[in-house]
């Protein structure tokens, strides 16, 4: 059985980490959360190879792993491939920290890669370069929705966690990022067939589209922004992400609308407008086609669920 414990050495503090638990053999999660009461230099040491998927939920964190300068930005997932290596980061008194780190052993990571793309030719060794190698991806609406659930999950006592639900959320986050990392397109073309410059341009295109879902740029404007020929952009985007630019925008719009409705702070009209839909009838039609439920029905379920929880609370706390 691989990695029965987390092969990471660190000095525990009131903030780093507040929670550390095994999700399944070879996979762990640590949660660092709180406000620093004094200036702190936090040091870690990976004693054997590890993959880390991390999310910073507050202001940007800068540190160093080996000789690599690392920045964890909110709104991005950070993927790191570690050998035996030391890292450190510095914090000032009063800094607020909320950081999720998902740790996966190499063999388990290899199995996840095979589950995502159906092949065993790509795994941990494909990305582990030297003592440390990293990359990051801008989070999308679906991912932010899962992270919101994690926030609520860890807002109470760790002993009361629904471990099965937590595992499903962690696995979904891993799946989303492995799809991006592997560039698992529906046509089966490997990302290695694209140059590093092309992949960087496509990552930039994805970030622009996610930031402008309510009024996305035209294909010509997008091609100018990333400095790639529009014909090549169409072809390469489909090759790398497995969907056309239009399909990507539509999918992300609907995912964000679902998240807004599920969060309960937006009504149907506001959610549609927030993602660029002006025709409510068309919005409801494509939403139902994507999720199998009308947006008004989803909002109604969310509202009833919240009312039920409130009534239960009132009955328990008169």
Secondary structure, DSSP 4 states (H G I P E B T S, - for coil): ---SS--EEE---SSTTSEEEEEETTEEEEEEEEE-SS-EEEEEEESS-EEEEEEE-SS-EEEEETTEEEEE-TTEEEEEEE-SEEEEEEE-TT-EEEEEEEEE-HHHHHHHHHHHHS-SS-SHHHH--TTEEEEEEE--HHHHHHHHHHHHHTTS-GGG--HHHHHHHHHHHHHHHHHHHHT--TT---GGGS-HHHHHHHHHHHHHHHHTGGGPPPHHHHHHHHT--HHHHHHHHHHHHSS-HHHHHHHHHHHHHHHHHHHTSS-HHHHHHHTT---HHHHHHHHHHHHSS-HHHHHHHHHHHHHHHHHHHHHH--
